[in-house]
Amino acid sequence: MNATLSKLLFSSNGGFGSLVLRVPVGIILAAHGSQKLFGWFGGYGLEGTGQWMASIGLQPGFLMALLAGSAEFFGGIALLLGLLTRPAGLVTAFAMLVAIFSVHIGNGLFMSNNGYEFALALFAMTAALAVQGGGRLSVDSLLSKRL
């Protein structure tokens, strides 16, 4: 693997702080993604989520549900493990921006009104992980040492 690409993907200046972000954010994202993909934890699965996404103008709904659910589920698992943390952080941060601007922005800040505060917090955390990487206790750190 090219040394520059390897450094970009696996290096980190996050120390142990990345771990503190990665674990809860990874759990939250993986759980939300599993609602969309598999209908777990009270979710609607791909079919129901796809119909809802189509109803708010995200077309084709099924594909949008698949993309959002995959970004959240697989991105969350990757963040939890610290595997390809920067790309996972970038993809999930983008998914949160889509959620903010397509679903929540018109409702104001607060979650009590279905506002964007939760998605904004997840965006900030995933963007920070995209910048700083997985930290010391991550699969990325192990790979960085071996490559």
N, C-alpha and C positions, 0 to 999 in steps of 0.2 A: 504494500500500500504506500502511496506517496506520503512522504513525511509531513508535508504541509497539510494534506487532507486529514491524516491521522491526528495531527495536533489540533486541528480545527474541530474534529469530531469528539475526541476523547480527553483532551486536556481540560483542566479546571483550576480556577482560582477560588473556588467556593469553600474549601475547608470543610468543617463539620456543619456549617450553616446550611449548605445545600441539602444535607440529610434531613435537617429539621423542616425544610420546605418540601422536599421530594416525597417523603412518606405520607403525610396527610393529604397533600394535593393528589398524589398518585391514587390513593384509596378513593378519594371523592370522585375523581374523573373516571376511574375504572367502574365505579358503582353507577354513575350516571350513564356512561356508555353502555353498560350491560342492560340498563333499563331500555335504552333505544334499540339495541341489537337483539336481545334475548327475551325481553319482557320480565327480567328479574326485578326484584325489589319493588314491585308494584308498577313497573313500566308497561308500556304498550307494545313493545317489540317493534320490529321493522315495519310491519304493515300499518299498525296504528300510528306510529310516529311519522311514517311517510304520509299518511292521510292528513295528519295535522300540519305537517310542513307544507304540503301542497295548499292547504286551506289558508295559510298566511302568505302564500305567494312564492315559496321556495320550491321551484319546479326543476326537474321532476321530483316529487316528494319522496319516493322510495329511495332514489339515488342520494338525495340530500340526507335522508335519515341514515343510510349506510355510511356515508362519508362522515357525518357528525358523530355517529355512534362509534365508528372505527377510530376516529381521531381521539375521542375521549377514552374508549376502552383500552386500545392498544397503546396510545400515548400515556395513559395513566399507569399501565403495567410497566412500560419502559421507564417512566419517571420513578416509580416505586423501586425498581431495581437499580436505577442509575445507569441504564443502558441506552446509549445514543441520546443522552439527556438534552443536548442542545437542539437537535432536530425535533425531538418529542416536545420540548418546551415551545419551540417555534410553531409547530403544527397545532398544539393545543391552545396556544395564545391566539392564533388566528381563529380557531373555532369559537373562542370566547368573544372575540370582536364581532364575529357574525351573529352570535347570540345577542350581544348587546344591541347592535344596530338593527337587527331584523325582528327582535321580539320585545326587548325590554326598554329601549330608550324613550319611547313615548309615555312610559308609566312613571317616569321620574327615578330618583335614586333608590328609594327604599323598597326592600323586599316585601314589605307588607302590602304594597300596591303592585307587586310583580315587577318591581323596578330592577335596575341593573347593578345594584351594589355587590351581589354575590358573584356575578360574572366578571365584574370589574376587579374584585379581589383575586379571583382565579387568574384573570388576565395578567395582573401585576406579578403574581407569584410565578406563573409559567414563563413570562417574559424575563424575569430575573434569572430563572434557571437556564433559559436559552443563552443568556449573557454569561453567566458564571460557570455553567457546566455542573456535573454531578457531584463534585466534591471528593473528599478523601475516601469515604466509604461507599464506593460505587463500582459497578462493573466497568464503567468507563475508565476509572483509575487503574484497575487491574490491566485492562487492555492497553492503556497508554504506556504502562511500564514494559509490557511485552512487545509492543510494536516499535 
